[in-house]
Amino acid sequence: MIGSEQTMKNKKVGVFIIFIAIIGIAIGINYTKNNLNSNFIAYIPNAADGTISVIDVKRSELVDNIKVGERVSDGIGTTPDGKKLYTGGAEDGKVFVYDIKTKNLIKTIDTGKNVHGIDITPDGKYVYIASGALQVDDEFDYIQIIDTKKDEIIKTIKSNGKSPAHIDFSKDSKFAFISNVMSNNVSIMDVEKSEIVGNVKVGLMPNELEPSPDDKILYVANVQDGSLSIVDVEKKKEIDRIEVSPGTHGVAVSNDGKYIWTTNRFSKSVTVIDIDEKKVIKTITIKGEPNHVSIVPKGRYAYVTSLKSNNLTVIDINTYEIIDEIKLGKDPHEIDFINIK
């Protein structure tokens, strides 16, 4: 009898330990989920209705809409200190500078050009404006540079590519990479000299582009041939091209550099590419026309904007599961994050 009582006690203790362990795991998962993606705010321009959606990443919730005008540019940029936001009036050639804390317009800069891509160097010193459009005309072949201290244009550069659209930078802010959608090449610019130092032939209609974590490789999404170009930055040469899916438009690189995420407009999908294997390992079908993709800094989620459905799809980068959909404005485009600390 005594043995039976002791056995029962042991069973109760075992069940209690398992119960505590399950609670601990649940708390840990919830803590990890919240803290891997905490303290970031996402800003997304909605081109067709002239607004910027503001998303609290931790809460996965739309918390504000900033009205800019009738239309806004596809690009958007926030300074690394989280103080200023740059957006554009698209066809009217104006760049608007907002105080992020107060949401007040603090300056309007008239570029005199079309405004498409807007991107900020990682050190926060310069804003690059690309004037591209889906047209072959000299008026769309310019890159302008704004000094963020003065909020003034300090240089206007005539590109030797046709219709520069999107821009990204090396982590040390030494080089700018610019996609030229109508000449099927990418320009590499020396930021300090404000000079184009090379052009690289890639796929048809290169759109978004992003460098690897070590800045040695540049990945370029090519819309018309549904491919991903792999460019050796030092050699200024395309070294490989991967067939992805029709309408490859947006691109994001995982924090470890092992996986490339692309959005594919024509196939209404998001693909994940294993860069060592150089092949697509996952295809995720989502609503609307997948437009741009960004991975939350230090986080586990990919953010994907979609045209037509006008929403933001949140995907777990480890499980590839869609975990949330957030309604945005009309024709959402690029995504930029600030750390609110």
LINTA-V823373 format. One record per backbone hydrogen bond with DSSP energy under -1.0 kcal/mol. NH is the residue of the N-H (numbers start at 1). CO is the residue of the C=O. E is the energy in kcal/mol with one decimal. If there is no record, write none. Layout:
nh: (NH/NH)
co: (CO/CO)
e: (E/E)
This chain:
nh: (5/6/7/8/9/10/11/12/13/14/15/16/17/18/19/20/21/22/23/24/25/26/27/28/29/30/31/32/33/34/35/36/41/42/43/44/46/47/48/51/52/53/54/55/56/57/60/61/63/64/66/68/69/72/73/75/77/79/82/85/86/87/89/92/93/95/96/97/98/99/100/103/106/107/109/111/115/116/119/121/124/127/128/129/130/131/132/135/140/141/143/144/145/146/147/148/151/154/155/157/159/165/168/170/173/176/177/178/179/180/181/182/183/185/186/187/188/189/190/191/194/195/197/198/200/202/207/208/210/212/215/218/219/220/221/222/223/224/227/228/229/230/231/232/233/236/237/239/240/242/244/249/252/254/257/260/261/262/263/264/265/267/269/270/271/272/273/274/275/278/279/281/282/284/286/289/291/294/296/299/302/303/304/305/306/307/309/312/313/314/315/316/317/320/323/324/326/328/333/334/336/338/340)
co: (1/2/3/4/5/6/7/8/9/10/11/12/13/14/15/16/17/18/19/20/21/22/23/24/25/26/27/28/29/30/31/32/338/55/336/53/51/331/330/46/66/44/64/42/61/40/56/56/54/54/52/50/50/47/88/116/86/84/79/98/77/96/94/89/90/109/87/107/85/104/83/99/97/97/95/93/90/130/128/126/121/146/119/144/117/142/164/133/137/138/157/129/155/127/152/125/147/145/145/143/141/179/177/175/170/189/168/187/166/185/163/162/180/180/200/178/198/176/195/174/190/190/188/188/186/184/221/249/219/217/212/231/210/229/208/227/205/204/222/242/220/240/218/237/216/232/232/230/230/228/226/263/261/259/254/273/252/271/250/269/247/246/264/284/262/282/260/279/258/274/274/272/272/270/268/307/305/303/301/296/315/294/313/292/311/289/307/326/304/324/302/321/300/316/314/314/312/310/45/74/43/41/39)
e: (-2.4/-2.3/-2.1/-2.1/-2.3/-2.5/-2.2/-2.4/-2.5/-2.5/-2.6/-2.4/-2.4/-2.3/-2.5/-2.6/-2.4/-2.5/-2.2/-2.5/-2.5/-2.5/-2.6/-2.5/-2.9/-2.4/-2.9/-2.9/-2.8/-2.3/-2.8/-2.7/-2.3/-2.7/-3.1/-2.2/-3.4/-2.1/-1.4/-1.2/-1.8/-3.0/-2.6/-2.8/-2.8/-2.1/-1.2/-1.7/-2.9/-1.2/-2.6/-3.2/-1.4/-1.3/-1.7/-2.3/-2.1/-2.3/-2.4/-2.2/-3.5/-2.2/-3.2/-1.7/-1.7/-2.9/-3.4/-3.0/-3.0/-2.9/-2.5/-2.5/-3.0/-1.4/-3.2/-3.0/-1.3/-2.7/-2.1/-2.4/-2.7/-2.4/-3.5/-2.8/-2.4/-2.1/-2.4/-2.3/-2.2/-1.9/-2.4/-2.4/-2.7/-3.0/-2.6/-2.4/-2.7/-2.9/-1.2/-3.3/-3.0/-2.9/-2.1/-2.3/-2.1/-2.4/-3.4/-2.7/-2.4/-2.5/-1.8/-2.0/-1.0/-1.1/-2.4/-2.8/-2.9/-2.9/-3.2/-2.6/-1.5/-1.5/-3.0/-1.1/-2.7/-2.1/-3.2/-1.7/-2.2/-2.9/-2.2/-2.4/-2.6/-2.2/-2.6/-2.8/-2.4/-1.4/-1.3/-2.4/-2.7/-2.9/-2.8/-3.1/-2.4/-1.3/-1.6/-2.9/-1.4/-2.6/-2.8/-3.2/-2.4/-2.8/-1.7/-2.2/-3.2/-2.4/-1.6/-2.7/-2.5/-1.4/-1.7/-2.7/-2.3/-2.6/-2.9/-2.4/-2.3/-1.7/-1.4/-3.0/-1.3/-3.4/-1.5/-2.2/-3.7/-2.2/-2.6/-2.4/-2.9/-3.6/-2.1/-2.2/-1.8/-2.6/-2.8/-2.9/-3.0/-2.8/-2.5/-2.6/-2.9/-2.3/-2.6/-1.2/-2.7/-2.6/-2.2/-1.5/-2.0/-2.2/-2.4)
